[in-house]
């Protein structure tokens, strides 16, 4: 929470992961804290959902040939 509080409105923060946003609340034991953090993360955010085949799988198959 402190990290997001310090950076909120002053600096960019990039967050990556494989967990869908709809499951983020499950990561926090305290729902109030989850709401506070996620409000700061999502407000003014640009979200990119990337889909497709795993690059590790593609490269492994290419290297196996």
N, C-alpha and C positions, 0 to 999 in steps of 0.2 A: 504494500500500500504506500509506503514512504517513497519508493522509487517513482511511482506514478504521480504521487502528490507533488514531488519536486519538479517533474518534467511536464506536468499538465499545463498546456498553454504556452510553453516556452521552448520545447524541443521535440523533435520527432522521435518516435519509438517504433521499432519494427518488431512484430511478434509473429512467429511462425509456429506451425504445429499441424498435427494430423487429426486433432479432435475438433469436431464441428462446434461452432459457436453455441449451438443449442445445448451442449453438454458442459459448458464452462462452469455453470453454477455448481455442478456436482463436485468440482475440484476443491471447493472451499467449505470448511466445516461450519463457518458462521455465515448465514445467509445475508446478514446486514453488511458484513465486510465484502462479500461477493458482489452485492449490489453496488457498493461504493466503488470498488475497483473496476468492475465491468462498465459502470457508467462513464468513468474516465477513459477507459480503453475504447469504447464504442463511439463516444461523442466525437464528432468531426473525423471519424475514421474512414479510411478507404479500404474496402475489403476486396480481396481477390481470391476467388476459388479456382484452384487449378485441378484439372482432372486429366486422366489419361494413364497410359502405361508407365510404370515405374522406370526411371532412367537406369537404375541399377540392373533391372531385369533386361532392358534393351542392350546395355553395354555388355552384360555377362553373356548374352546370346551371341552378340557380335564377336566377342573375343573368343568364344568357343568354336567359331567357324574356322 
